Amino acid sequence: MTTTPTPHAIADELRTHIAAEYLAGEDASDLTDDFDLVASGVIDSLGLVRLVSHIVTAYQVPVDDLEIKPEHFRNIAAITELIVRHSAPAAA
């Protein structure tokens, strides 16, 4: 049985991933949940493709299930919410 990570664990993993992949040399702890990744230019169109690929791989969320809109990838909180929504176990 696979357990779904908590929202806090997802946010921490995303923070670490984004700092490592998009903000070389930056401390992941400086990246707050509400920091605007799109407006700041951290995530551009190519970065979005790479981030979606990471989410699909790391959280087994089918890309067809992801609503790829800027507001869903604007910050770590929004990305975490998207992952949690699509990782929730199906109702029995």
C-alpha positions as CSV (number, residue, x, y, z in Angstrom):
1,M,0.0,0.0,0.0
2,T,1.4,3.4,-1.0
3,T,0.7,6.3,1.2
4,T,0.2,9.8,-0.2
5,P,2.6,12.3,1.2
6,T,1.2,15.1,3.4
7,P,0.8,18.5,1.9
8,H,3.6,19.7,4.1
9,A,5.9,17.0,2.7
10,I,4.9,17.8,-0.9
11,A,5.6,21.5,-0.3
12,D,9.0,20.8,1.2
13,E,9.9,18.5,-1.7
14,L,8.8,21.0,-4.3
15,R,10.7,23.8,-2.5
16,T,13.9,21.7,-2.6
17,H,13.3,20.7,-6.2
18,I,12.6,24.2,-7.4
19,A,15.6,25.6,-5.6
20,A,17.9,23.0,-7.0
21,E,16.6,23.1,-10.6
22,Y,15.7,26.7,-11.1
23,L,17.5,28.7,-8.5
24,A,21.1,27.3,-8.5
25,G,22.9,28.3,-5.3
26,E,19.8,29.5,-3.5
27,D,18.7,28.1,-0.1
28,A,15.4,26.2,-0.4
29,S,14.3,27.7,2.9
30,D,14.2,31.2,1.3
31,L,11.5,30.0,-1.1
32,T,8.2,30.7,0.7
33,D,4.9,29.0,-0.1
34,D,3.5,32.2,-1.6
35,F,6.5,33.4,-3.6
36,D,5.2,34.1,-7.1
37,L,7.3,31.8,-9.3
38,V,5.7,33.0,-12.6
39,A,5.8,36.8,-12.1
40,S,9.4,36.5,-10.8
41,G,10.5,34.6,-13.9
42,V,11.6,31.5,-11.9
43,I,9.2,29.4,-13.9
44,D,8.9,30.2,-17.6
45,S,7.3,28.1,-20.3
46,L,10.2,25.6,-20.5
47,G,10.4,25.5,-16.7
48,L,6.7,24.7,-16.6
49,V,7.2,21.7,-18.9
50,R,10.0,20.5,-16.7
51,L,8.0,21.0,-13.5
52,V,5.0,19.2,-14.9
53,S,7.3,16.3,-15.9
54,H,8.6,16.2,-12.3
55,I,5.1,16.2,-10.8
56,V,4.1,13.3,-13.1
57,T,7.1,11.3,-12.2
58,A,7.4,12.1,-8.5
59,Y,3.7,12.0,-7.6
60,Q,2.3,9.7,-10.3
61,V,-0.2,12.3,-11.4
62,P,-1.3,11.7,-15.0
63,V,-0.5,14.7,-17.1
64,D,-4.0,14.5,-18.6
65,D,-5.3,15.2,-15.1
66,L,-3.3,18.4,-14.6
67,E,-4.9,21.7,-15.4
68,I,-2.0,23.5,-16.8
69,K,-2.9,27.1,-16.1
70,P,-0.6,29.8,-14.7
71,E,-2.6,30.1,-11.5
72,H,-2.0,26.4,-10.7
73,F,1.8,26.9,-10.9
74,R,2.1,30.4,-9.5
75,N,3.5,29.4,-6.2
76,I,4.4,26.3,-4.1
77,A,1.0,26.5,-2.2
78,A,-0.9,26.3,-5.5
79,I,1.2,23.5,-6.9
80,T,0.9,21.5,-3.7
81,E,-2.9,22.0,-3.8
82,L,-3.0,20.7,-7.4
83,I,-0.9,17.6,-6.5
84,V,-3.0,16.9,-3.4
85,R,-6.3,17.3,-5.4
86,H,-5.1,14.8,-8.0
87,S,-3.4,12.4,-5.6
88,A,-6.5,11.9,-3.4
89,P,-7.6,8.3,-3.3
90,A,-10.7,7.6,-5.4
91,A,-13.9,7.4,-3.4
92,A,-15.0,3.9,-2.8
